[in-house]
Amino acid sequence: MEIEPVDSHPSETQVERYRRLAAEHASGVGVVCSRYRGKDHAITVTAFADVSYDPPTMLVCLYDMGRMCEAVAASGSWTLSLLSAGQRSVANWLASPGNPVDGLLDSVPFHRTERSGTPVLDGCLSWFELDTVSTHTAATHLVVVGRVTAMGRGEGTAATSRPLVHYAREYKSIG
């Protein structure tokens, strides 16, 4: 077994090694959306999890320096759309740094939730509307825990649709 200690202030080499090793974990791909100051904000995420079934609770990790972090923290309400294999271009677009806020979702089909009016991506496998219950700083990210207030299957998808996954720093599909 190979063991490599990691410094409390890791070198660039250690950071890159960590990224390579962590990329060996396959994860789902989702999009977090929030409505803040009259504008829609959205970003692709791969670090999210269901936390509890009673009450339904999820978490997402957001880069702490990004505008999405401010939008989610300030609005208190957000959605998570779990992407299907056919939504790779959407994942790429919303993962691009420096995207404009104005017109961000102009080329992405979506509808709004009834309660908060937050975007939900059409064609996603499933979606969840959440209210933030707590936030926690963890290194360069903000861990946002939310209570599910609404949920559903994406427009035009079936229970047999394939998910988009992130593995080895690439988007892939299963099957």
VOBA-1610 file (N, C-alpha, C; in pm, whole numbers, padded with zeros to 5 digits, always signed):
BEGIN
Met+00084-00116+00000Met+00000+00000+00000Met+00090+00124+00000Glu+00053+00218-00083Glu+00129+00343-00096Glu+00073+00446+00002Ile+00161+00512+00078Ile+00119+00615+00172Ile+00198+00742+00142Glu+00126+00851+00125Glu+00190+00980+00101Glu+00133+01082+00199Pro+00212+01127+00294Pro+00163+01229+00387Pro+00134+01359+00312Val+00038+01436+00362Val+00003+01564+00300Val+00031+01674+00401Asp+00105+01775+00357Asp+00139+01889+00443Asp+00015+01972+00475Ser+00017+02044+00587Ser-00095+02132+00622Ser-00109+02245+00521His-00001+02283+00455His-00002+02378+00343His+00057+02302+00225Pro-00026+02226+00154Pro+00026+02136+00052Pro+00093+02208-00065Ser+00192+02141-00120Ser+00261+02193-00238Ser+00171+02175-00360Glu+00207+02242-00468Glu+00131+02226-00594Glu+00130+02079-00637Thr+00241+02010-00617Thr+00250+01869-00652Thr+00150+01787-00570Gln+00141+01814-00439Gln+00046+01742-00355Gln-00098+01774-00393Val-00126+01899-00425Val-00261+01937-00467Val-00299+01864-00595Glu-00208+01860-00691Glu-00236+01791-00817Glu-00253+01640-00795Arg-00171+01583-00709Arg-00185+01440-00677Arg-00320+01412-00612Tyr-00360+01498-00519Tyr-00492+01485-00455Tyr-00603+01490-00560Arg-00594+01586-00650Arg-00698+01599-00754Arg-00706+01472-00840Arg-00592+01414-00876Arg-00592+01291-00956Arg-00655+01176-00878Leu-00617+01160-00751Leu-00672+01051-00671Leu-00822+01070-00643Ala-00863+01192-00612Ala-01005+01219-00585Ala-01090+01202-00710Ala-01031+01220-00828Ala-01105+01206-00954Ala-01140+01060-00983Glu-01086+00968-00905Glu-01119+00827-00924Glu-01252+00791-00861His-01320+00891-00806His-01454+00874-00749His-01556+00923-00852Ala-01649+00837-00889Ala-01756+00879-00981Ala-01865+00948-00901Ser-01915+01057-00954Ser-02023+01129-00886Ser-02126+01174-00987Gly-02246+01197-00938Gly-02350+01252-01022Gly-02319+01397-01056Val-02390+01450-01155Val-02373+01589-01196Val-02507+01658-01180Gly-02504+01772-01115Gly-02625+01849-01095Gly-02602+01996-01125Val-02711+02071-01125Val-02703+02216-01141Val-02779+02279-01025Val-02711+02368-00954Val-02775+02446-00848Val-02817+02579-00909Cys-02942+02617-00885Cys-02995+02746-00931Cys-03049+02824-00813Ser-03038+02954-00823Ser-03094+03042-00721Ser-03140+03170-00790Arg-03238+03234-00732Arg-03287+03363-00781Arg-03246+03467-00677Tyr-03163+03563-00719Tyr-03108+03660-00626Tyr-03098+03796-00694Arg-03152+03898-00628Arg-03152+04034-00681Arg-03214+04040-00820Gly-03321+03963-00840Gly-03394+03966-00967Gly-03327+03894-01082Lys-03221+03819-01055Lys-03149+03747-01161Lys-03136+03599-01126Asp-03133+03518-01231Asp-03112+03374-01214Asp-02963+03346-01210His-02923+03265-01115His-02784+03220-01101His-02785+03068-01110Ala-02684+03011-01176Ala-02677+02866-01190Ala-02533+02821-01204Ile-02504+02702-01153Ile-02369+02648-01163Ile-02375+02494-01159Thr-02286+02432-01233Thr-02273+02286-01232Thr-02201+02243-01105Val-02252+02136-01042Val-02190+02083-00920Val-02178+01931-00929Thr-02076+01879-00863Thr-02061+01734-00850Thr-02050+01693-00704Ala-02044+01791-00616Ala-02034+01762-00472Ala-02167+01794-00406Phe-02254+01695-00402Phe-02384+01707-00337Phe-02422+01571-00282Ala-02513+01570-00186Ala-02553+01443-00125Ala-02688+01456-00058Asp-02761+01345-00054Asp-02879+01343+00030Asp-02830+01311+00172Val-02881+01386+00269Val-02835+01376+00407Val-02931+01296+00492Ser-03061+01322+00474Ser-03162+01256+00558Ser-03291+01243+00479Tyr-03365+01138+00511Tyr-03495+01117+00449Tyr-03608+01174+00535Asp-03582+01198+00663Asp-03687+01245+00754Asp-03633+01349+00850Pro-03649+01477+00820Pro-03712+01531+00700Pro-03614+01526+00583Pro-03666+01525+00458Pro-03578+01523+00342Pro-03481+01641+00344Thr-03351+01610+00346Thr-03246+01710+00359Thr-03132+01673+00267Met-03073+01774+00201Met-02960+01752+00111Met-02852+01855+00142Leu-02733+01832+00087Leu-02627+01931+00096Leu-02559+01946-00038Val-02497+02062-00057Val-02419+02090-00177Val-02296+02170-00134Cys-02186+02149-00204Cys-02063+02223-00176Cys-02039+02321-00290Leu-02022+02450-00255Leu-02003+02556-00352Leu-01870+02627-00326Tyr-01801+02662-00432Tyr-01676+02737-00419Tyr-01707+02870-00352Asp-01638+02896-00242Asp-01671+03009-00155Asp-01647+03146-00217Met-01566+03154-00320Met-01537+03284-00382Met-01628+03314-00501Gly-01713+03221-00537Gly-01799+03241-00653Gly-01926+03316-00620Arg-01985+03380-00722Arg-02109+03455-00701Arg-02226+03363-00669Met-02216+03236-00706Met-02324+03141-00675Met-02335+03123-00525Cys-02223+03123-00458Cys-02222+03106-00313Cys-02299+03221-00246Glu-02274+03342-00291Glu-02345+03458-00236Glu-02495+03449-00266Ala-02530+03409-00388Ala-02671+03401-00428Ala-02746+03299-00344Val-02689+03181-00324Val-02755+03077-00245Val-02765+03118-00098Ala-02656+03171-00045Ala-02655+03209+00097Ala-02754+03323+00124Ala-02761+03420+00035Ala-02846+03537+00058Ala-02994+03509+00029Ser-03023+03429-00072Ser-03164+03406-00109Ser-03233+03311-00013Gly-03156+03214+00041Gly-03214+03117+00134Gly-03294+03007+00067Ser-03311+03014-00064Ser-03387+02912-00138Ser-03312+02880-00267Trp-03307+02752-00303Trp-03232+02710-00421Trp-03287+02578-00473Thr-03248+02545-00595Thr-03288+02416-00653Thr-03164+02337-00691Leu-03179+02206-00694Leu-03077+02115-00744Leu-03144+02029-00849Ser-03098+02041-00975Ser-03147+01958-01085Ser-03040+01853-01115Leu-03075+01724-01106Leu-02980+01616-01135Leu-02984+01587-01284Leu-02869+01602-01351Leu-02866+01599-01496Leu-02870+01460-01555Ser-02933+01452-01672Ser-02937+01327-01749Ser-02818+01325-01845Ala-02790+01207-01900Ala-02674+01189-01988Ala-02678+01284-02108Gly-02795+01323-02152Gly-02807+01412-02268Gly-02782+01558-02237Gln-02749+01590-02114Gln-02731+01730-02076Gln-02585+01770-02053Arg-02494+01701-02120Arg-02351+01730-02108Arg-02318+01874-02147Ser-02379+01924-02254Ser-02350+02062-02299Ser-02396+02164-02195Val-02508+02136-02128Val-02556+02224-02021Val-02456+02224-01906Ala-02408+02105-01868Ala-02309+02094-01760Ala-02183+02173-01795Asn-02135+02159-01918Asn-02015+02232-01961Asn-02038+02383-01957Trp-02151+02428-02009Trp-02180+02572-02013Trp-02185+02630-01872Leu-02256+02566-01782Leu-02274+02621-01648Leu-02153+02598-01557Ala-02057+02517-01602Ala-01933+02497-01526Ala-01824+02595-01570Ser-01847+02668-01678Ser-01747+02760-01731Ser-01731+02882-01641Pro-01609+02908-01597Pro-01588+03026-01511Pro-01609+03154-01591Gly-01659+03257-01524Gly-01675+03386-01588Gly-01799+03402-01674Asn-01893+03307-01666Asn-02017+03321-01744Asn-02090+03447-01700Pro-02158+03514-01794Pro-02233+03633-01756Pro-02359+03596-01677Val-02400+03681-01583Val-02525+03656-01513Val-02641+03684-01606Asp-02635+03796-01677Asp-02742+03829-01771Asp-02741+03731-01887Gly-02852+03664-01908Gly-02865+03568-02017Gly-02806+03432-01990Leu-02765+03405-01868Leu-02699+03278-01836Leu-02783+03158-01878Leu-02913+03163-01855Leu-03000+03050-01886Leu-03080+03068-02016Asp-03044+03167-02098Asp-03118+03191-02222Asp-03120+03070-02315Ser-03012+02991-02318Ser-03005+02875-02408Ser-03035+02743-02337Val-03080+02751-02211Val-03106+02632-02132Val-03255+02625-02101Pro-03326+02523-02152Pro-03469+02512-02121Pro-03492+02486-01972Phe-03581+02564-01912Phe-03611+02547-01770Phe-03752+02597-01743His-03801+02561-01626His-03926+02617-01575His-03900+02661-01431Arg-03994+02730-01373Arg-03976+02783-01238Arg-04061+02707-01137Thr-04009+02698-01016Thr-04088+02634-00910Thr-04203+02726-00872Glu-04309+02665-00822Glu-04427+02743-00785Glu-04402+02833-00664Arg-04332+02784-00565Arg-04316+02856-00439Arg-04218+02973-00450Ser-04097+02948-00497Ser-03994+03053-00497Ser-03963+03110-00634Gly-04010+03044-00739Gly-03979+03090-00874Gly-03837+03062-00918Thr-03770+02969-00848Thr-03632+02934-00880Thr-03630+02838-01000Pro-03532+02854-01092Pro-03526+02768-01209Pro-03502+02620-01176Val-03568+02534-01254Val-03546+02389-01256Val-03520+02355-01402Leu-03413+02283-01431Leu-03378+02253-01569Leu-03468+02145-01628Asp-03526+02173-01744Asp-03604+02073-01816Asp-03510+01963-01863Gly-03559+01840-01867Gly-03479+01728-01912Gly-03392+01666-01804Cys-03393+01724-01683Cys-03315+01665-01574Cys-03382+01536-01527Leu-03306+01451-01461Leu-03362+01326-01409Leu-03463+01354-01299Ser-03421+01436-01203Ser-03508+01475-01092Ser-03461+01610-01041Trp-03546+01674-00961Trp-03511+01806-00908Trp-03564+01820-00766Phe-03501+01912-00694Phe-03537+01938-00554Phe-03532+02089-00532Glu-03633+02142-00466Glu-03631+02280-00420Glu-03599+02276-00272Leu-03507+02361-00227Leu-03460+02355-00089Leu-03454+02492-00025Asp-03475+02494+00106Asp-03451+02612+00188Asp-03328+02585+00272Thr-03236+02679+00274Thr-03112+02663+00350Thr-03141+02657+00499Val-03085+02555+00566Val-03099+02543+00711Val-02967+02570+00783Ser-02854+02550+00713Ser-02725+02583+00773Ser-02618+02590+00665Thr-02510+02661+00696Thr-02394+02668+00608Thr-02269+02646+00693His-02169+02588+00631His-02045+02556+00702His-01928+02583+00608Thr-01830+02657+00653Thr-01710+02680+00574Thr-01619+02558+00587Ala-01571+02511+00472Ala-01477+02398+00468Ala-01372+02427+00362Ala-01254+02467+00407Ala-01143+02503+00317Ala-01190+02611+00220Thr-01187+02584+00091Thr-01224+02684-00010Thr-01372+02680-00047His-01451+02601+00024His-01591+02583-00013His-01687+02614+00101Leu-01810+02637+00063Leu-01919+02653+00158Leu-02010+02532+00143Val-02031+02461+00251Val-02123+02347+00251Val-02259+02402+00291Val-02356+02388+00201Val-02490+02441+00224Val-02584+02323+00246Val-02651+02321+00361Val-02747+02216+00394Val-02886+02274+00376Gly-02970+02202+00304Gly-03105+02252+00278Gly-03212+02148+00304Arg-03328+02196+00349Arg-03446+02111+00368Arg-03527+02115+00240Val-03564+01998+00190Val-03640+01988+00066Val-03783+02037+00090Thr-03828+02131+00005Thr-03964+02184+00016Thr-04052+02140-00100Ala-03992+02095-00210Ala-04065+02043-00326Ala-03967+01958-00406Met-04020+01865-00485Met-03934+01777-00564Met-04015+01717-00677Gly-03948+01663-00777Gly-04018+01598-00886Gly-03924+01541-00989Arg-03981+01475-01087Arg-03907+01422-01202Arg-03897+01535-01303Gly-03787+01538-01378Gly-03768+01643-01477Gly-03865+01633-01593Glu-03896+01748-01653Glu-03983+01754-01771Glu-03925+01666-01881Gly-04006+01576-01934Gly-03965+01495-02048Gly-03869+01382-02018Thr-03853+01343-01893Thr-03764+01230-01862Thr-03844+01116-01801Ala-03791+00998-01815Ala-03855+00878-01761Ala-03767+00820-01652Ala-03824+00733-01572Ala-03750+00668-01464Ala-03631+00587-01517Thr-03631+00553-01645Thr-03524+00473-01704Thr-03415+00559-01768Ser-03425+00690-01762Ser-03324+00778-01821Ser-03190+00758-01752Arg-03083+00778-01827Arg-02948+00757-01774Arg-02892+00886-01715Pro-02817+00876-01605Pro-02758+00996-01543Pro-02629+01039-01612Leu-02598+01166-01599Leu-02467+01217-01635Leu-02379+01201-01512Val-02259+01147-01530Val-02167+01129-01418Val-02035+01198-01447His-01962+01229-01341His-01830+01289-01352His-01730+01189-01299Tyr-01633+01152-01384Tyr-01532+01054-01345Tyr-01403+01088-01419Ala-01291+01084-01348Ala-01159+01110-01406Ala-01158+01245-01480Arg-01221+01346-01417Arg-01226+01483-01467Arg-01302+01497-01600Glu-01390+01404-01628Glu-01470+01411-01751Glu-01614+01375-01721Tyr-01704+01424-01805Tyr-01844+01384-01799Tyr-01860+01257-01879Lys-01934+01162-01822Lys-01957+01034-01887Lys-02100+00992-01863Ser-02144+00890-01934Ser-02277+00834-01908Ser-02262+00686-01876Ile-02363+00634-01811Ile-02362+00493-01773Ile-02439+00415-01880Gly-02383+00305-01920Gly-02453+00217-02014Gly-02430+00245-02157
//
